[in-house]
Amino acid sequence: MTDFIAIDFETANGVAGSVCSVGAVMVRGGEVADTFYSLIHPEPDYYAPYCQRVHGLGHEDTDGAPLFPDVWHALEARLRDVYGYAPPPFVAHNARFDESQLRAAMRVYQMDWPGYTFLCTLRASRRLLGRRLPNHQLQTVAAACGYDLRNHHHALADAEACAAIALKLL
């Protein structure tokens, strides 16, 4: 697979759709064609301590950030610039989580689901690398694929790692 969008969301709390940042890596012809990162003002607007410990984001980061629809429309415009009007599949490490967050955020803002397809590097890793790895966490799989993940739990850094994994495994 040479055309895809690796995506990662970070969330503010345990409420589905409470996205507070998004990172996307647009791969075309097996090469990174563009990247996108944005903070997002979450809805509902509070941070669970656990989430803050994971990604380090808080109100001081997102109080002035755009709302999800504005961020998503900006990302869609970039996708059209790279791919035209038919974007390839999204790829995420644990795609069930990222797809569910995207669907929930779209529901919160009454946006139509455009029928995106998601593929999962976590599932691919379990299937292709199996017991050769001690676990299938993003940083472990990235290292096994020759990618040095720095700044784990920054949405763009995680999307870049996912793109590197997808290029190796998918």
C-alpha positions in Angstrom: 0.0 0.0 0.0 1.5 3.3 -1.1 -1.3 5.8 -0.6 -2.9 6.4 2.8 -3.3 8.9 5.6 -1.8 7.9 9.0 -3.8 9.6 11.7 -3.7 9.9 15.5 -5.9 11.7 18.0 -5.2 12.7 21.5 -8.2 13.1 23.8 -8.9 15.4 26.8 -11.0 13.0 28.8 -12.9 9.7 28.7 -15.8 11.1 26.7 -15.8 9.8 23.1 -15.0 12.6 20.7 -13.2 14.8 23.3 -10.3 15.2 20.8 -7.7 17.8 21.8 -5.2 17.3 19.0 -4.8 15.5 15.7 -1.8 14.6 13.6 -2.0 13.3 10.1 0.7 12.1 7.6 -0.4 12.0 4.0 1.6 9.3 2.1 1.3 9.2 -1.7 3.3 6.9 -3.9 5.1 5.5 -0.8 6.5 8.9 0.2 5.3 11.5 2.7 3.6 14.1 0.7 2.3 16.4 3.5 1.8 16.5 7.3 -0.9 18.2 9.4 -1.1 18.9 13.1 -3.5 21.0 15.1 -4.6 21.5 18.7 -8.4 21.3 19.1 -10.6 22.9 21.7 -12.2 19.8 23.2 -15.8 19.1 23.8 -16.6 18.5 26.6 -14.1 21.1 27.7 -12.2 19.5 30.6 -9.1 17.4 31.0 -9.0 14.2 32.9 -5.7 13.9 34.9 -4.9 10.6 33.3 -5.1 12.0 29.8 -3.0 15.0 30.8 -0.3 12.6 32.2 -0.3 10.7 28.9 0.0 13.6 26.5 0.8 16.7 28.6 -1.9 18.9 27.1 -4.2 21.0 29.1 -6.4 24.2 29.0 -3.3 26.4 28.6 -2.7 24.6 25.2 -6.2 24.4 23.8 -8.3 27.3 25.2 -7.5 29.4 22.2 -7.5 26.4 19.7 -10.1 26.0 17.0 -13.1 23.8 17.4 -13.1 20.3 15.8 -15.2 21.3 12.7 -12.7 24.0 11.7 -9.8 21.7 12.2 -11.4 18.9 10.3 -12.4 21.1 7.3 -8.7 22.4 7.2 -7.5 18.8 7.1 -10.0 17.8 4.5 -8.7 20.7 2.3 -5.2 19.4 2.6 -6.3 15.9 1.8 -8.0 17.3 -1.4 -4.7 19.1 -2.3 -2.7 15.8 -2.0 -5.2 13.2 -3.2 -8.0 15.0 -5.1 -11.6 14.2 -4.0 -11.2 10.5 -3.2 -8.9 10.2 -0.2 -7.3 6.8 0.4 -7.8 4.8 3.6 -6.9 6.2 7.0 -4.4 4.1 8.9 -4.0 4.2 12.7 -2.3 2.1 15.4 -5.4 0.7 17.1 -7.7 2.1 14.4 -10.8 1.2 16.4 -9.9 4.0 18.9 -9.1 6.7 16.3 -12.1 5.9 14.1 -14.4 5.9 17.1 -13.0 9.3 18.2 -13.5 10.8 14.7 -17.0 9.4 14.5 -17.9 10.7 17.9 -16.5 14.2 17.3 -18.4 14.4 14.1 -21.6 13.4 15.9 -21.0 16.1 18.6 -20.9 18.7 15.9 -23.6 17.1 13.7 -21.3 16.5 10.8 -22.0 13.7 8.3 -19.8 10.7 8.2 -18.3 10.6 4.7 -17.6 6.8 4.8 -13.9 6.9 5.5 -12.1 3.5 5.5 -9.7 2.7 8.4 -6.9 0.1 8.4 -5.1 -0.9 11.6 -1.3 -1.2 12.1 -1.8 -2.8 15.5 -3.8 -5.7 13.9 -1.2 -6.0 11.1 1.6 -6.1 13.7 -0.1 -8.8 15.7 -0.7 -10.8 12.5 2.7 -10.3 10.9 5.1 -10.0 13.8 3.3 -12.1 16.3 5.3 -13.3 19.2 8.6 -11.9 17.9 7.8 -8.7 19.8 7.3 -8.4 23.6 4.2 -6.3 22.9 2.5 -4.5 20.1 2.5 -0.9 21.5 3.2 1.8 19.0 6.8 2.5 20.1 7.7 -1.2 20.1 6.3 -1.8 16.7 7.9 1.4 15.3 11.3 0.3 16.6 10.8 -3.2 15.1 10.1 -1.4 11.8 13.3 0.7 12.1 11.6 3.9 13.2 12.8 5.8 16.2 9.6 7.2 17.8 10.4 10.4 19.8 7.8 12.5 21.6 5.3 9.6 22.0 1.7 10.7 22.5 2.2 13.9 20.4 -0.4 13.3 17.7 1.9 14.1 14.8 4.8 12.1 16.2 2.5 9.1 16.6 1.0 9.5 13.1 4.6 9.6 11.7 5.4 6.4 13.5 2.2 4.8 12.2 3.0 5.9 8.7 6.5 4.2 9.0 4.9 1.0 10.3 2.2 1.0 7.5 4.9 1.4 4.9 6.7 -1.7 6.2 3.7 -3.9 7.2 0.9 -2.9 4.9 
